[in-house]
Amino acid sequence: MEYRKLGRTGMDVSLICLGTMTWGNQNTEKQGHEQMDYALERGINFFDTAEMYAVPPSAQTYGKTEEIIGTWFAARQNRDKVILASKIAGPGLPWVRGGNSQINRASLNEALEGSLKRLQTDYIDLYQLHWPNRGSYAFQRHWDIAREYSFDKTQVLENFLEVLETMNDFIKAGKIRHIGLSNETAWGTAQWLGLSDRHTLPRMASIQNEYSLLCRQFEPELAEFAHAEECGLLAWSPLARGIISGKYIDGARPEGTRLTITPSAERRDTPQCNAAVKAYIDVAEKHGLDVCQMALAFVNRQPFVTANIIGATTMQQLKTNIDSIDVTLNDEVLADIETVRRDFPVPY
């Protein structure tokens, strides 16, 4: 396993991070425990979760994933072996704090206490803001980005300062160790880091945004910023919900897969995306590679990436995904990947 520094924290996290969001819906408690056992054996010391998991999110699945991690900690007595990341949900989910709760001092206190209880731990290593109060271009909202600009800058920055001061209190109390962002923009990230510097408050150690062969909006601006400012990317959905595997091509929906249990329409399922997936599969086959491992190896090699968050519903998927750490992409593979990217720069 390869390890990288988590921002300026001094902590070394595994390049492969274990994503957990299917536990409690697609995966049982026993299966979640099995995945964590295997990941730890393979040198993965970094697990990522969130209060809103399991997914697809609902009132019935809220908090289930954290509970499964908590029972594993209680059974294995190995909390010190894991660098644990979790997240507070932003506003919008009707079953989380009434749906209208902003990320502020009150909601942070409520959310953190709930997560600590479910996780059966007294601290979280990396506590992240799942998405901004003001909205986000993530989750395929980049096609309607203009509506995300309608916010009061003064109010936003006052809120940022309140959040940082609250996080500082949590750190002093020993409830969290470090903080991070998720689904944030370049402007937002710059403001968070600037406020931290000016007010001598905790610094965001990472930014967890979507990044994959099929979704490269993180480049070039945020990628440069993350690398230069030591606020590295924790890449989520590196396989684009499994779409890169080709199992959903031309409308196919294998039984039991994510897209068969998600109630909302899949916004990544576009003609351009189908064509791009076929092209990437052709590249992988040309070079004798597994397309999923090729996709993960592409994320792994990026200098602005701190960790690549993998997820799996079967042990075979988990093993294959982790094995991507040993895959090196040569210049010929990378050149072919860039050719496909030029043909399909924003496939969804």
LINWO-V490226 format. One line per field, one symbol per residue. ss: DSSP state (~ for helix, > for strand, _ for the rest). phi: phi as a letter, one per 30 degrees, with the letter a starting at -180 (. if undefined). psi: psi as a letter, one per 20 degrees, with the letter a starting at -180 (. if undefined). A space follows every 10 residues. Layout:
ss = ???
phi = ???
psi = ???
//
This chain:
ss = __>>>_____ _>>>_>>>>_ __>___>_~~ ~~~~~~~~~~ ~____>>>__ __________ ___~~~~~~~ ~~~~~~__~~ ~_>>>>>>__ __________ ____~~~~~~ ~~~~~~~~~_ ___>>>>>>_ __________ ~~~~~~~~~_ __~~~~~~~~ ~~~~~~~~~~ ~~___>>>>> >>___~~~~~ ~~~~~~~~~_ ___>>>>>_> _>__>_____ ~~~~~~~~__ _>>>>>____ __~~~___~~ ~______~~~ ~_________ ~~~~~~~~~~ ~~~~~~____ ~~~~~~~~~~ ____>>>>>> ____~~~~~~ ~~~~~~____ ~~~~~~~~~~ ~~~_____
phi = .cbbddhcdi dccdeccddb dddjbdbded ddddddeded ddjdcbcbba dddccedadd ceiddddddd ddeddchbed dbcccbbcdd dkddcchiic dddbeddddd dddddddddh bcabdbcccd adedjaddii dddbdedddd bdedddddde dddddddddd dddidbcbba cahccddddd dedddeddch cecdcabcbd aaecbcddcc ddddddddch bddcdchdch iidddjdceh idbeeidedd cddddddddb eddedddedd dddddecicd ddddddddde ddddcdacdc bacbdddddd dddddccccd dddddddddd dddbdbda
psi = qqqqpnckhi poqphppoqj iipifhqrgg hggggggggh hjjpjoqpaq hiqrqpqrhh ipigghhghg hgghhhlkhi ipopprqpqr qhohiolihj pqoagghggg gghgggghil rjqphopqoh qqhjrqjrkk jiilhhiiim qogggghhgg gggghghhgg ghijhrgrqr rplrrggggg gghghgghjl rqppirporp prhinkihqi ghggggghjl mrpooqlijl kihhhiijpk jqnqpirgii iphqqoiinq hhgggggggh gggghhjkqp hghgghhggh ipiipgqooq qqiqhggggg ghiihjpppr hgghghghgg hhhmhmi.
//
